[in-house]
Amino acid sequence: MSHDELQFQEIHDVFRPKIHRYLIRLVGEYEAENLTQEVFVRVSQGLKTFRGESQLSTWIYRIATNAALD
């Protein structure tokens, strides 16, 4: 695995359960699983451009909130 893949895997392992619970509260259990996967696809794609101007958790939760609103 490359460094980027390892970094993403660590982020996924830490944040996936939290984001899934958050999305269950926002959209219900039925849609939360699909949205959780979508959030982590977006995180994976955007990780290289993450500037660090906010905390990583803030950025991930914003992605989750936007996915729920869409």
N, C-alpha and C positions, 0 to 999 in steps of 0.2 A: 504494500500500500504506500502511496505517496504521502508526503507530509500534509498536503491539503485534504486528502481522504481521511487521514488519521484525525486531523483537527475537526473535520465535519463529523466524524463518527463520535468523537468526544462530546461535541455540542449536541448532537442528536440524542445521545444517551442521557445527558443531563436534563435537557429541556423538553424532550418529547412527552414524558408523563405530565409535566406541568402545563404545557400548551394544550394537551388533550383535555385535561380537566377544565381549563379555562374555556376552551371551545364548547365543551358540553354545557357549561353554564350559559354561553351566549346563544348557541344554535340548537342545542339538544343532542342527545347521544347519537341519533341516527345519522346526522350530517357531520358530527365531530370527527369521526375517523377519516373520512375523505378529506376534510379540510386540514386535518393535522398532516396528512401526507402532502397536500398541496403547499402548506406552509414550509415544510422542510425541503421541498423542491426549490421553492423561492429562496430559502436560506442558502442552500447549496449553490445556486446560481449567483447569488449576490454576495457571497462571502468574500470573494476577491476584491470587491469594490467597497466593502464596509470600511468606512473611514475612521471609526473609533471616536467620533464626536459625541456619541452617547454610549451608554453601557450596552454590551451585547444583548443582555436580557431585554432592555427597552426596545431595541431594534427588532428582536424576534417577536415580542408581544405586539409591536406595531404591525408587523407583517400579519400576525394572526388576527388582529382586530380588523385590518383591511380585508383579509380573506373572508371573515365572517360577514362583514358589511356588503361585500360583493355578492 
